[in-house]
């Protein structure tokens, strides 16, 4: 389940520790935890405190028990916060997709992200809040600033009202997998080589490639895919990488075959690729 609350981000990620420490070590009721957060972090009202409690839970810094909420031993590291945002906060996957496609000339803005995701706003939010559009635009603004805080987004422009993919997003497993397919489809083999570790290994049902250079040479000289397109249907976390379900389409858009690829990633490069299924 993905949670809606996205509070105002702090100036520095280290400030999250103070919000986490405002939640007790011994489980307490929601009302008591909200009161502690409000008092210790000088929050304006209970609703903001409740939003913080839910958000800290999404990040893995707080957990809910049968007796109430309690803070965890987890440290608010960039990796932990990125994992929580990706997996448990509403509309983060959509925001990351937009950032992957953004350029400095056409960045993601809060208004643009809202328009991109407005149909995903829960119906009950639209029904009960006459100003729901403004509320969710403001949420989009806060969400982009949270992503920037952990290097998933990078502000651009003189007023920093637009964002492109940050360094952490450019090197994450899903982004690398998508970049791999983009490079193959475009016939950009130098770019493909940059994405792969020198010791890259690919296992297919019919053959194995050991070494980046051998694989890139084969794809360039013997089996170019520039008349085809990889359509990615679903991406799932898989160990230190991702599993991708998709289809290879011909120039007319007709399906040639379906595939399941599992990427292994280390230090910002693809180290291994397993093709488990391929059907015509």
Secondary structure, DSSP 8 states (H G I E B T S, - for coil): --B-------SSGGGHHHHHHTS-SS-B-HHHHHHHHHHHHT-SSHHHHHHHHHHHHHTTSEEEETTEEEE-S----HHHHHHHHHHHBTTHHHHHHHHHH-BTTB-EEHHHHHHHHGGGS-HHHHHH-TTHHHHHHHHHHHHHHHHHHTTSEEEESTT--EEEE-HHHHTSHHHHHHHHHHHHHHT-HHHHHHHEEEEEEEE-SS-EEESHHHHHHHHHHT---TT-EEEEEEEEE-SSEEEEEEEEE-TTS-EEEEEEEEEEEETTEEEEEEEEEEE-
